[in-house]
Amino acid sequence: MHKPKYQNIEFSIVDGLAKLVLNRPDRLNSFNAEMHVEVKSAFKRLATKGAARCLLITGSGRGFCAGQDLSDRSVSGGDQAPDLSASIRDNYNPLIRAITALEMPVICAVNGVAAGAGANIALACDIVIAAQSASFIQSFNKLGLVPDSGGTWMLPRLVGHARAMRLCLLGEKVTASKALEMGMISQVVEDDDLLKIASDIGQQLASAPTLGLALIKRALLVSSSHNLDQQLDLECELQGVAGRSDDYREGVSAFMEKRSPNYQGC
């Protein structure tokens, strides 16, 4: 399979763990049109069956992602205004949908500032680990814009309505420790340990029963919009799928034979 050469990201798959590194450090890894194209290409490679079983997203340099590169958008004077909805519709919304729909765990290692869309891309991931020096900023209000990339959906569910409203209206910077305290992320680690810890968790998930993890992810993502009866029915349906998997048979056999399981992710 031909592996494209990327200019704005780094992408690799080793032992089932895919790593996507946003790589425009001189622009705090902010998105331009070319980066969007390359990220879409990387996600297409993830769709190759068996190629990867867990995805780790991080950034290069001193920031995770500063959101949109404003210099990549033209702002005209007079009566003509830029159509920002086109960029959201064509780039950011598909990215958030790809992350949440990906049938494998997605880890985000936030290595520095995560601002605007960059913050919400991080929060869309399944497990978010931040370096002690990292921070999160809903910076849209400073430009007269609305939080996008799922921010108005994810933030209230993570931190509650009152905190989400304050963060979006005031654009306050949230430190990694505060984000952990608020329930926005799951772990804070020393800067030098971030990539190793995130990679170790990624390798653990890549060797786990991936189909079952994908079904867990699917169930949790819709639970807040379901009533109890709907969620019970979904659990029943998904458990039926899980019970027919090779990984379930392997897990039971390994338990009975008192050995370590060898999951294949199917």
C-alpha positions in Angstrom: 0.0 0.0 0.0 1.4 3.4 -1.0 2.2 5.6 2.0 1.7 9.3 1.2 4.3 11.8 2.3 2.9 14.4 4.7 4.1 17.9 5.2 1.8 19.0 8.0 1.4 15.8 10.1 3.3 12.7 11.0 1.5 9.4 10.8 2.6 5.9 11.6 1.2 2.5 12.6 3.4 0.2 14.7 2.1 -2.9 16.5 -1.5 -1.9 16.1 -1.0 1.6 17.5 -1.5 4.5 15.1 0.1 7.8 15.9 -1.1 11.0 14.4 1.1 14.0 15.2 0.0 17.5 14.2 3.2 19.0 12.8 3.1 22.7 12.2 5.0 23.7 15.4 5.8 27.2 14.2 2.1 27.9 14.0 1.2 26.0 17.2 -0.1 23.2 15.0 -3.0 25.3 13.8 -5.0 23.9 10.9 -4.7 25.1 7.4 -6.3 23.6 4.3 -3.4 21.3 3.6 -3.4 19.9 7.1 -7.1 19.1 6.8 -6.4 17.2 3.6 -3.6 15.2 5.2 -5.6 14.4 8.4 -8.4 13.1 6.2 -5.9 10.9 4.3 -4.6 9.5 7.6 -8.1 8.6 8.7 -8.7 6.8 5.5 -5.6 4.7 6.2 -7.1 3.9 9.6 -10.1 2.4 7.8 -7.9 -0.4 6.4 -9.0 -3.5 8.3 -6.5 -4.8 10.9 -4.0 -2.0 10.2 -4.6 -0.3 13.6 -6.5 -1.0 16.8 -5.9 2.3 18.7 -5.2 5.8 17.7 -3.0 8.3 19.5 -3.2 12.0 18.6 -0.7 14.6 19.8 1.1 17.7 18.6 4.7 18.6 18.0 6.6 21.4 19.7 5.2 23.5 22.5 1.5 23.3 21.6 -1.1 20.7 20.9 -3.3 22.8 18.5 -4.3 26.4 18.3 -7.3 25.6 16.2 -7.7 27.4 12.9 -4.8 29.2 11.3 -6.4 32.6 10.7 -3.9 33.5 8.1 -5.2 30.7 6.0 -8.6 32.4 5.8 -9.2 35.6 3.8 -11.3 38.2 5.5 -12.6 40.6 2.8 -13.9 44.1 3.5 -17.0 45.7 2.1 -20.1 43.5 1.6 -18.3 40.2 1.1 -17.7 38.2 4.3 -16.0 34.8 4.5 -18.3 31.8 4.7 -16.9 30.2 7.9 -19.7 27.5 7.8 -18.0 26.0 4.7 -14.8 25.3 6.6 -16.8 23.8 9.5 -19.0 21.7 7.2 -16.2 20.4 5.0 -13.3 20.0 7.5 -14.0 20.3 11.3 -17.3 18.5 11.5 -16.1 15.5 9.4 -13.0 15.3 11.7 -15.1 15.2 14.9 -17.4 12.7 13.4 -14.4 10.6 12.3 -12.9 10.6 15.8 -16.2 9.6 17.5 -17.2 7.1 14.9 -13.8 5.4 14.7 -14.2 1.8 15.9 -11.2 1.8 18.2 -10.2 3.9 21.2 -8.7 7.3 20.5 -6.2 8.8 23.0 -5.3 12.4 22.9 -2.0 13.5 24.5 -2.3 17.2 25.0 1.3 18.5 25.0 0.7 22.2 25.3 -2.0 24.8 24.6 -5.2 23.5 23.1 -7.2 26.5 21.9 -10.4 26.9 19.9 -11.1 24.0 17.6 -7.9 22.5 19.0 -9.4 22.2 22.4 -12.6 20.6 21.1 -10.7 18.1 18.9 -8.9 17.0 22.1 -12.1 16.7 24.0 -13.8 14.6 21.3 -11.2 11.9 22.0 -12.0 8.9 24.2 -9.2 9.3 26.7 -7.5 12.7 27.1 -4.1 12.9 28.9 -2.5 16.3 29.4 1.0 17.4 30.2 1.2 19.5 33.4 2.0 22.5 31.2 -1.0 22.0 28.9 -4.0 24.3 28.9 -7.5 24.5 27.3 -9.1 27.7 25.9 -12.4 28.2 24.3 -11.1 31.3 22.4 -13.9 31.8 20.0 -15.5 34.6 22.0 -12.4 36.8 21.5 -13.2 36.8 17.7 -17.0 37.1 18.0 -17.4 33.5 17.0 -19.3 30.4 18.3 -17.5 27.4 19.7 -17.4 24.7 17.0 -16.0 21.3 16.5 -18.5 19.9 19.0 -17.5 22.2 21.8 -21.1 23.3 22.7 -22.1 19.6 22.8 -19.1 18.2 24.7 -18.3 20.8 27.3 -21.8 20.8 29.1 -21.6 17.0 29.2 -18.1 17.0 30.6 -18.2 19.9 33.1 -21.8 20.9 33.4 -23.9 23.7 32.0 -22.8 26.5 34.3 -19.0 25.9 33.8 -19.5 25.4 30.1 -21.3 28.7 29.8 -18.6 30.5 31.7 -15.7 28.9 29.7 -17.4 29.8 26.4 -18.5 33.3 27.3 -15.3 34.4 29.1 -12.8 32.4 27.2 -10.9 31.6 30.3 -7.7 29.5 30.2 -8.1 26.2 32.0 -4.9 24.6 33.3 -4.4 20.9 33.0 -4.8 20.4 36.7 -8.1 22.4 36.7 -9.3 20.5 33.7 -8.7 17.3 35.6 -10.6 18.6 38.6 -13.5 19.7 36.4 -13.8 16.3 34.7 -12.7 17.7 31.4 -9.8 15.2 31.0 -8.8 11.9 32.6 -5.1 12.3 33.6 -2.4 14.9 34.1 1.3 13.8 33.9 4.7 15.4 33.9 5.6 16.9 30.5 8.6 14.6 29.9 6.4 11.5 30.7 3.4 12.4 28.5 4.2 10.6 25.3 5.5 7.5 27.0 2.5 7.2 29.3 0.0 7.8 26.4 1.9 5.3 24.2 1.9 2.7 26.9 -1.9 3.1 27.3 -2.3 3.0 23.5 -0.3 -0.3 23.3 -2.4 -1.8 26.1 -5.6 -0.9 24.2 -4.2 -2.0 20.8 -3.7 -5.5 22.3 -7.1 -5.6 23.9 -10.4 -7.0 22.4 -10.9 -4.1 20.0 -14.3 -5.0 18.8 -15.6 -5.0 22.4 -13.9 -1.6 23.0 -15.6 -0.2 19.9 -19.0 -1.4 21.2 -18.4 0.2 24.6 -17.5 3.5 22.9 -20.7 3.3 20.8 -22.8 2.7 23.9 -21.3 5.5 26.0 -21.5 8.1 23.2 -25.3 7.7 22.9 -26.2 7.1 26.5 -26.9 10.7 27.4 -29.6 10.9 24.7 -31.3 7.6 25.7 -33.7 6.9 28.4 -33.0 3.8 30.5 -35.2 1.5 28.4 -33.5 2.5 25.2 -30.0 2.0 26.7 -31.0 -1.4 28.1 -32.1 -2.4 24.7 -28.9 -1.1 23.1 -26.7 -3.0 25.7 -28.7 -6.2 24.8 -28.1 -5.7 21.1 -24.4 -4.8 21.5 -23.8 -7.7 23.9 -25.2 -10.0 21.3 -22.6 -8.7 18.8 -19.8 -9.0 21.3 -20.7 -12.5 22.2 -20.4 -13.7 18.6 -16.8 -12.3 18.3 -13.6 -14.3 18.1 -12.2 -12.2 20.9 -14.9 -13.3 23.3 -14.2 -16.9 22.6 -10.5 -16.3 23.0 -11.1 -14.5 26.3 -13.2 -17.3 27.7 -10.7 -20.0 26.5 -7.8 -18.1 28.0 -9.6 -17.7 31.3 -10.4 -21.4 31.5 -6.9 -22.4 30.5 -5.3 -19.9 32.9 -3.2 -18.2 30.2 -2.9 -14.7 28.7 -5.4 -14.1 25.9 -4.2 -13.3 22.3 -6.9 -11.0 21.0 -7.1 -10.3 17.3 -9.6 -7.4 17.5 -12.5 -9.2 15.8 
